[in-house]
């Protein structure tokens, strides 16, 4: 008997729900890691002397590598076995976590995060691409909801457990805790997940992979360096120009090859395109918020690491509740209405958050965080379901890889852009009057650094100035989030297929376009 499970057989096999459990264990590991680092960043900034830019790289090194390798990872799974690549990805993630726990400076932490990104890139698209081969259309929506809930469940666990670890151990413990989590995921995949593959999928294109990695890297580098160097700095302009050239070359190359790794024809499907765009903008907002919120809760409001994690729970609670409620509401009102409404709620929450001041206290923050989570849940789950549902069965790997790549690009840009908006505003507003030049420069690195400088120099005014400057920067970041969510809501309302008839028309149009492309070839 072949080691590869036939799709029709899997569809009738009751073990498919156990197989889903293996995928849940894998996604829970990644969801857990996504937020545990955000709570640790203020502590790492203090212990390692990391600037805001270096903190952005500790977060973004993972995301950039993740996004760059997502497409080839999906294709590797299609060709060589999705279970095999999932296990390999979890093993790499485990090794990267060990490296991060033993790291002694910022550069090693960044390297460890990048290595973990390789593992994450193998896990995420393959976990999603397995679903169409395990479940039929009537069960796929429920399976996607379970996977989304698993990822979301890791989000609140990360800050709470990470905060507890930071209060009792050193910051490396937030990496070390990933080791048993990844080991459980590996065991679950070995024991429960059947092997599936698509040997007819395109080969991995090394040049396209290199163009993706270097293009994204140049873009993120320019955005992160801009607040300190200035947007007109030759290095920043050069990075932006290189990013445009490299990503443009990638698109041109993929449009010309017979079997592209980046399948641009998938974007011709209106449902896939605008659901993917909505999911990408949601990740832009979520990742940016998770970067800027912990320093506010920890440094400005004065909570410890565990308290910071607990105070992020309203965001996660709203996300979990809305994720579970989204599917019945979609069944009644249609995905276009639900995605659009979720994005409008998200925009409202972000704009409400701009009213936060240094003296607001946590109650007001908890209010708009709860609303934010509800907006996330009602937008991301139906958007992901709609995008995956629009994929042809024989392009599940490349299509889910493209979807997750764009989502991670949104996450990387969210951390880089919103972090840079905050860093620039913080540095401009910070009052360093009376401080020596070296101390003033250090205080401008981050709100945590400013508090440390205030303790060392006795500059009482610096703490209040740093808190006000940070809240001002966070307000600008929230304003950008609100505008992005509002634009996404308008696009979803205007262009997402709404009724079943519209979805059938959109799908028929994609099939016809594919047929015409095949005929020309």
C-alpha positions as CSV (number, residue, x, y, z in Angstrom):
1,X,0.0,0.0,0.0
2,X,1.3,3.5,-0.8
3,X,2.4,5.7,2.0
4,X,0.4,8.5,0.4
5,X,-3.3,8.6,1.5
6,X,-5.8,8.9,-1.3
7,X,-8.0,12.0,-0.8
8,X,-11.3,10.2,-1.3
9,X,-10.3,7.6,1.2
10,X,-9.3,10.3,3.7
11,X,-12.6,12.0,3.3
12,X,-14.4,8.8,4.5
13,X,-11.9,8.0,7.2
14,X,-13.1,8.9,10.7
15,X,-9.4,9.4,11.7
16,X,-9.4,12.7,9.8
17,X,-10.6,14.4,13.0
18,X,-7.7,12.9,14.9
19,X,-5.5,14.2,12.1
20,X,-7.0,17.6,12.6
21,X,-5.8,17.3,16.3
22,X,-2.2,16.9,15.0
23,X,-2.6,20.1,13.0
24,X,-4.1,21.9,16.0
25,X,-1.0,20.9,18.1
26,X,1.2,22.4,15.4
27,X,-0.7,25.6,15.1
28,X,-1.0,26.0,18.8
29,X,2.8,26.0,19.1
30,X,3.1,28.8,16.6
31,X,0.2,30.8,18.0
32,X,1.7,30.5,21.5
33,X,5.1,31.8,20.3
34,X,3.5,34.7,18.4
35,X,2.5,36.6,21.5
36,X,4.9,35.3,24.1
37,X,7.8,37.3,22.6
38,X,5.8,40.6,22.6
39,X,5.5,40.4,26.4
40,X,9.2,39.6,26.7
41,X,10.4,42.5,24.5
42,X,10.4,45.2,27.3
43,X,12.3,42.8,29.6
44,X,14.8,42.0,26.8
45,X,15.2,45.7,26.0
46,X,16.2,46.2,29.6
47,X,18.5,43.2,30.0
48,X,20.1,43.4,26.5
49,X,20.0,47.1,26.0
50,X,17.9,46.7,22.8
51,X,16.7,49.8,21.0
52,X,13.2,50.1,19.5
53,X,14.7,49.2,16.1
54,X,16.4,46.2,17.5
55,X,13.2,45.1,19.2
56,X,11.5,45.4,15.8
57,X,14.1,43.2,14.3
58,X,13.7,40.6,17.0
59,X,10.0,40.4,16.1
60,X,10.4,40.9,12.3
61,X,13.4,38.5,11.7
62,X,10.9,35.7,12.3
63,X,8.1,37.2,10.2
64,X,10.3,38.2,7.2
65,X,11.9,34.7,6.9
66,X,8.4,33.2,7.5
67,X,6.9,35.2,4.6
68,X,9.8,34.7,2.2
69,X,9.8,30.9,2.6
70,X,6.0,30.3,2.8
71,X,5.6,29.7,-1.0
72,X,8.5,27.2,-1.4
73,X,7.4,25.5,1.8
74,X,3.9,24.8,0.5
75,X,5.4,23.4,-2.7
76,X,7.9,21.2,-0.8
77,X,5.0,19.7,1.1
78,X,3.0,19.2,-2.1
79,X,5.9,17.3,-3.8
80,X,7.6,15.5,-0.9
81,X,4.9,14.9,1.6
82,X,3.0,17.4,3.8
83,X,3.4,15.3,7.0
84,X,7.1,14.9,6.4
85,X,7.6,18.7,5.9
86,X,5.4,19.5,8.9
87,X,7.6,17.3,11.1
88,X,10.7,18.9,9.7
89,X,9.3,22.4,10.3
90,X,8.5,21.7,13.9
91,X,12.0,20.2,14.4
92,X,13.6,23.3,13.0
93,X,11.3,25.5,15.2
94,X,12.4,23.5,18.2
95,X,16.1,23.9,17.4
96,X,15.7,27.6,16.8
97,X,13.9,27.9,20.2
98,X,16.9,26.3,21.9
99,X,19.2,28.7,20.2
100,X,17.1,31.7,21.3
101,X,17.1,30.4,24.9
102,X,21.0,30.3,24.9
103,X,21.5,33.6,23.1
104,X,23.7,36.1,24.8
105,X,23.0,39.3,22.8
106,X,20.6,40.9,20.4
107,X,22.3,39.6,17.2
108,X,22.0,36.0,18.4
109,X,18.3,36.5,19.3
110,X,17.6,37.9,15.8
111,X,19.4,34.9,14.3
112,X,17.4,32.5,16.4
113,X,14.2,34.2,15.5
114,X,15.1,33.9,11.8
115,X,15.8,30.2,12.2
116,X,12.5,29.7,13.9
117,X,10.9,31.5,10.9
118,X,12.2,28.7,8.7
119,X,10.3,26.2,10.8
120,X,7.2,28.3,11.0
121,X,7.2,28.7,7.2
122,X,7.1,25.0,6.8
123,X,4.3,24.4,9.4
124,X,1.7,27.1,8.6
125,X,0.9,26.7,4.9
126,X,1.1,22.9,5.1
127,X,-1.3,22.7,8.0
128,X,-3.8,24.7,5.9
129,X,-3.1,22.9,2.6
130,X,-3.8,19.5,4.2
131,X,-7.4,20.6,5.0
132,X,-8.8,20.4,1.5
133,X,-7.4,16.9,1.1
134,X,-8.8,15.8,4.5
135,X,-12.3,17.4,4.4
136,X,-15.0,18.1,1.9
137,X,-16.6,21.5,1.4
138,X,-19.3,20.8,4.0
139,X,-16.7,20.0,6.7
140,X,-13.9,22.3,5.7
141,X,-15.4,25.4,7.2
142,X,-15.7,23.7,10.6
143,X,-12.1,22.4,10.3
144,X,-10.8,25.9,9.4
145,X,-12.7,27.2,12.5
146,X,-11.0,24.7,14.7
147,X,-7.5,25.5,13.2
148,X,-8.2,29.3,13.7
149,X,-9.4,28.7,17.2
150,X,-6.2,26.7,17.9
151,X,-4.0,29.6,16.6
152,X,-6.1,32.1,18.6
153,X,-5.9,30.0,21.7
154,X,-2.2,30.3,21.7
155,X,-2.4,34.0,21.6
156,X,-3.8,34.5,25.2
157,X,-1.8,31.6,26.6
158,X,1.4,33.2,25.3
159,X,1.3,36.5,27.2
160,X,0.0,34.9,30.5
161,X,2.5,32.0,30.6
162,X,5.3,34.2,29.2
163,X,4.6,36.8,31.8
164,X,4.7,34.2,34.6
165,X,8.0,32.9,33.3
166,X,9.5,36.3,33.1
167,X,8.5,37.1,36.7
168,X,10.2,33.9,37.9
169,X,13.0,33.1,35.4
170,X,15.3,34.8,32.9
171,X,14.0,36.0,29.5
172,X,15.4,32.9,27.7
173,X,12.6,30.8,29.3
174,X,10.1,32.3,26.8
175,X,12.1,30.4,24.1
176,X,12.7,27.3,26.1
177,X,9.0,26.7,26.7
178,X,8.5,26.2,23.0
179,X,10.6,23.0,23.1
180,X,8.0,20.7,24.8
181,X,5.2,22.3,22.7
182,X,7.0,21.6,19.5
183,X,7.9,18.1,20.6
184,X,4.2,17.4,21.3
185,X,3.3,18.7,17.8
186,X,6.0,16.4,16.3
187,X,4.6,13.3,18.1
188,X,1.0,14.2,17.1
189,X,2.0,14.5,13.4
190,X,3.9,11.2,13.5
191,X,1.1,9.3,15.2
192,X,-2.1,10.8,13.8
193,X,-1.5,12.6,10.5
194,X,-1.7,10.7,7.2
195,X,0.7,11.5,4.4
196,X,-0.6,13.5,1.4
197,X,1.2,15.1,-1.5
198,X,0.8,16.4,-5.0
199,X,3.8,15.3,-7.1
200,X,2.6,17.3,-10.0
201,X,3.0,20.7,-8.2
202,X,5.6,23.2,-9.6
203,X,9.2,22.8,-8.5
204,X,10.7,25.2,-6.0
205,X,12.3,28.2,-7.8
206,X,15.4,29.2,-6.0
207,X,15.7,32.5,-7.8
208,X,12.1,33.5,-7.0
209,X,12.7,32.5,-3.3
210,X,15.8,34.7,-3.2
211,X,13.9,37.6,-4.8
212,X,11.2,37.3,-2.2
213,X,13.5,37.2,0.7
214,X,15.8,40.0,-0.4
215,X,12.9,42.2,-1.5
216,X,11.0,41.9,1.8
217,X,14.2,42.2,3.8
218,X,15.1,45.5,2.0
219,X,11.6,46.9,2.5
220,X,11.5,46.0,6.2
221,X,15.0,47.4,6.8
222,X,14.1,50.7,5.2
223,X,11.0,51.1,7.2
224,X,12.7,50.2,10.5
225,X,15.7,52.5,9.9
226,X,13.6,55.5,8.7
227,X,12.7,57.0,12.1
228,X,16.4,57.3,13.1
229,X,18.0,58.1,9.8
230,X,15.1,60.0,8.2
231,X,13.0,59.0,5.2
232,X,15.3,61.1,2.9
233,X,18.4,59.2,4.0
234,X,20.2,57.6,1.0
235,X,20.3,54.2,2.7
236,X,16.6,54.3,3.4
237,X,15.8,55.5,-0.1
238,X,18.1,52.8,-1.5
239,X,16.4,50.1,0.5
240,X,13.0,51.2,-0.7
241,X,14.2,51.4,-4.3
242,X,15.8,47.9,-4.0
243,X,12.6,46.5,-2.5
244,X,10.5,47.8,-5.4
245,X,13.0,46.5,-8.0
246,X,13.3,43.1,-6.4
247,X,9.6,42.5,-5.8
248,X,8.9,43.8,-9.3
249,X,11.4,41.4,-10.8
250,X,9.7,38.6,-8.8
251,X,6.3,39.4,-10.2
252,X,7.6,39.7,-13.8
253,X,9.4,36.4,-13.5
254,X,6.5,34.5,-12.0
255,X,4.2,35.8,-14.8
256,X,6.4,34.5,-17.5
257,X,7.3,31.0,-16.3
258,X,5.0,28.2,-17.3
259,X,4.4,26.8,-13.8
260,X,5.0,29.7,-11.4
261,X,5.7,29.3,-7.7
262,X,3.8,32.6,-7.1
263,X,0.6,31.8,-9.0
264,X,-0.6,35.3,-9.9
265,X,-3.6,33.8,-11.8
266,X,-5.1,33.0,-8.4
267,X,-5.5,36.7,-7.8
268,X,-7.9,36.8,-10.8
269,X,-10.5,35.2,-8.6
270,X,-12.4,38.1,-6.9
271,X,-13.2,36.0,-3.8
272,X,-9.6,34.9,-3.3
273,X,-8.1,38.3,-4.0
274,X,-10.3,40.4,-1.7
275,X,-10.6,37.9,1.1
276,X,-6.8,37.6,1.0
277,X,-6.5,41.4,1.1
278,X,-8.9,41.6,4.1
279,X,-6.9,39.0,6.0
280,X,-3.6,40.7,5.1
281,X,-4.8,44.1,6.5
282,X,-6.2,42.4,9.6
283,X,-2.8,40.9,10.2
284,X,-1.2,44.3,9.6
285,X,-3.3,45.8,12.4
286,X,-3.0,42.8,14.8
287,X,0.8,42.4,14.6
288,X,1.4,46.1,14.9
289,X,-0.9,46.3,18.0
290,X,0.8,43.4,19.7
291,X,4.1,45.1,19.2
292,X,3.1,48.5,20.6
293,X,0.8,47.4,23.5
294,X,3.1,45.5,25.9
295,X,5.5,48.5,26.5
296,X,2.4,50.7,27.2
297,X,1.0,48.2,29.7
298,X,4.4,47.4,31.2
299,X,6.4,50.7,31.1
300,X,3.7,53.4,31.1
301,X,1.0,51.7,33.3
302,X,3.7,50.0,35.5
303,X,2.5,46.4,35.4
304,X,4.9,43.5,35.6
305,X,5.3,40.9,32.8
306,X,2.6,38.6,34.1
307,X,0.2,41.5,34.7
308,X,0.8,42.7,31.2
309,X,-0.1,39.2,29.8
310,X,-3.2,39.1,31.8
311,X,-4.3,42.5,30.6
312,X,-4.0,41.4,27.0
313,X,-6.8,38.9,27.6
314,X,-9.7,41.2,26.6
315,X,-8.2,41.3,23.1
316,X,-7.8,37.6,22.9
317,X,-11.2,36.9,24.6
318,X,-13.0,39.0,22.0
319,X,-11.1,37.3,19.2
320,X,-12.0,33.8,20.5
321,X,-15.7,34.6,21.1
322,X,-16.1,36.2,17.7
323,X,-14.2,33.4,15.9
324,X,-16.6,30.9,17.3
325,X,-19.7,33.0,16.5
326,X,-18.6,34.0,13.0
327,X,-19.6,30.9,11.0
328,X,-23.3,30.8,12.0
329,X,-23.6,34.5,11.3
330,X,-21.9,34.0,7.9
331,X,-24.4,31.3,7.1
332,X,-27.2,33.7,7.7
333,X,-25.9,37.0,6.4
334,X,-23.2,36.0,3.9
335,X,-19.4,36.5,4.2
336,X,-19.3,39.9,2.6
337,X,-21.6,41.4,5.3
338,X,-19.7,39.7,8.1
339,X,-16.2,40.5,6.9
340,X,-17.1,44.2,6.2
341,X,-18.8,44.5,9.6
342,X,-15.9,43.0,11.4
343,X,-13.5,45.4,9.7
344,X,-15.7,48.3,10.6
345,X,-15.8,47.2,14.2
346,X,-12.0,47.0,14.1
347,X,-11.7,50.5,12.7
348,X,-14.0,51.8,15.4
349,X,-12.0,50.1,18.1
350,X,-8.7,51.5,16.8
351,X,-10.1,55.0,16.5
352,X,-11.6,54.7,20.0
353,X,-8.1,53.7,21.2
354,X,-6.7,57.0,19.9
355,X,-8.5,58.7,22.9
356,X,-6.1,56.9,25.3
357,X,-3.9,59.1,27.4
358,X,-1.1,58.4,29.9
359,X,-3.6,58.9,32.7
360,X,-6.5,56.9,31.2
361,X,-5.8,53.8,33.3
362,X,-6.5,50.2,32.2
363,X,-10.3,50.3,32.2
364,X,-10.6,52.3,29.1
365,X,-7.8,50.3,27.4
366,X,-9.7,47.0,28.3
367,X,-12.8,48.4,26.6
368,X,-11.3,49.1,23.3
369,X,-9.2,46.0,23.4
370,X,-12.3,43.9,23.8
371,X,-14.0,45.6,20.8
372,X,-10.8,45.1,18.8
373,X,-10.8,41.4,19.5
374,X,-14.4,41.1,18.3
375,X,-13.6,43.0,15.1
376,X,-10.6,40.6,14.5
377,X,-12.7,37.5,15.0
378,X,-15.5,38.5,12.7
379,X,-13.2,39.5,9.9
380,X,-10.3,37.0,9.9
381,X,-12.2,33.7,10.1
382,X,-14.7,34.2,7.2
383,X,-12.0,36.0,5.1
384,X,-9.6,33.0,5.5
385,X,-12.4,30.5,4.8
386,X,-13.5,32.5,1.7
387,X,-10.0,32.6,0.4
388,X,-9.3,28.9,0.9
389,X,-12.7,28.0,-0.5
390,X,-11.9,29.8,-3.7
391,X,-8.8,27.6,-4.3
392,X,-8.9,24.8,-6.9
393,X,-8.2,21.5,-5.2
394,X,-5.1,20.9,-7.3
395,X,-3.5,24.2,-6.2
396,X,-4.2,24.0,-2.5
397,X,-0.5,24.1,-1.5
398,X,0.6,27.0,-3.7
399,X,-2.7,28.9,-3.0
400,X,-2.5,28.5,0.8
401,X,1.2,29.4,0.6
402,X,0.3,32.6,-1.3
403,X,-2.4,33.5,1.2
404,X,-0.2,33.0,4.2
405,X,2.7,34.8,2.5
406,X,0.6,37.9,2.0
407,X,-0.7,37.6,5.5
408,X,2.8,37.5,6.9
409,X,3.9,40.3,4.7
410,X,1.1,42.3,6.3
411,X,2.3,41.3,9.7
412,X,5.9,42.2,9.0
413,X,5.0,45.6,7.6
414,X,2.6,46.2,10.5
415,X,5.4,45.6,13.0
416,X,7.9,47.7,11.0
417,X,5.6,50.6,10.0
418,X,3.6,51.0,13.2
419,X,6.7,50.5,15.3
420,X,8.6,53.1,13.2
421,X,5.7,55.6,13.5
422,X,5.7,55.1,17.3
423,X,9.5,55.3,17.5
424,X,9.7,58.5,15.5
425,X,6.9,60.2,17.4
426,X,8.4,59.1,20.7
427,X,11.8,60.5,19.9
428,X,10.4,63.8,18.7
429,X,8.2,64.3,21.7
430,X,10.6,63.1,24.4
431,X,12.0,66.0,26.6
432,X,15.7,65.3,27.3
433,X,16.4,68.8,28.6
434,X,19.4,68.8,31.0
435,X,20.6,65.3,30.2
436,X,24.1,64.6,29.0
437,X,24.3,63.8,25.2
438,X,24.9,60.1,25.7
439,X,22.1,59.7,28.2
440,X,19.7,61.7,26.0
441,X,20.5,59.5,23.0
442,X,19.9,56.3,25.0
443,X,16.6,57.6,26.4
444,X,15.4,58.1,22.9
445,X,15.9,54.4,22.1
446,X,12.7,53.3,23.8
447,X,10.3,54.0,26.7
448,X,12.0,51.3,28.7
449,X,15.4,52.9,28.1
450,X,14.0,56.3,29.1
451,X,12.8,54.9,32.4
452,X,16.2,53.3,33.1
453,X,18.0,56.6,32.3
454,X,15.6,58.5,34.6
455,X,16.5,56.1,37.4
456,X,20.2,56.4,36.8
457,X,20.3,60.2,36.4
458,X,17.5,61.2,38.8
459,X,15.7,63.2,36.1
460,X,12.2,63.1,37.5
461,X,10.6,64.9,34.6
462,X,11.9,62.2,32.1
463,X,9.5,59.5,33.3
464,X,6.4,61.7,32.7
465,X,7.8,62.9,29.4
466,X,8.6,59.4,28.2
467,X,5.1,58.1,29.1
468,X,3.4,61.0,27.4
469,X,5.6,60.6,24.3
470,X,5.0,56.9,24.1
471,X,1.2,57.3,24.3
472,X,1.4,60.0,21.6
473,X,3.2,57.5,19.3
474,X,0.8,54.8,20.2
475,X,-2.1,57.1,19.3
476,X,-0.6,57.7,15.8
477,X,-0.1,54.0,15.3
478,X,-3.8,53.3,16.3
479,X,-4.9,56.0,13.9
480,X,-3.0,54.2,11.1
481,X,-4.7,51.0,12.1
482,X,-8.1,52.6,12.1
483,X,-7.6,54.0,8.6
484,X,-6.3,50.7,7.3
485,X,-9.3,48.8,8.7
486,X,-11.7,51.3,7.3
487,X,-10.2,51.0,3.8
488,X,-10.3,47.2,4.0
489,X,-14.0,47.4,5.1
490,X,-14.9,49.5,2.2
491,X,-13.1,47.3,-0.3
492,X,-14.7,44.2,1.2
493,X,-18.2,45.7,1.0
494,X,-17.7,46.7,-2.6
495,X,-15.9,43.7,-4.1
496,X,-16.3,40.6,-2.0
497,X,-18.8,38.0,-3.5
498,X,-21.8,38.1,-1.3
499,X,-24.6,35.8,-2.4
500,X,-24.1,32.2,-3.5
501,X,-25.0,33.3,-7.1
502,X,-22.2,35.8,-7.0
503,X,-19.7,33.3,-5.7
504,X,-20.7,30.8,-8.4
505,X,-20.3,33.5,-11.0
506,X,-16.9,34.5,-9.7
507,X,-15.8,30.8,-9.6
508,X,-17.0,30.3,-13.1
509,X,-15.1,33.3,-14.3
510,X,-11.9,31.9,-12.8
511,X,-12.4,28.5,-14.4
512,X,-13.0,30.1,-17.8
513,X,-9.9,32.3,-17.3
514,X,-7.8,29.2,-16.4
515,X,-9.2,27.4,-19.5
516,X,-8.3,30.2,-21.8
517,X,-4.8,30.4,-20.3
518,X,-4.3,26.6,-20.8
519,X,-5.6,27.0,-24.4
520,X,-3.0,29.7,-25.2
521,X,-0.2,27.6,-23.7
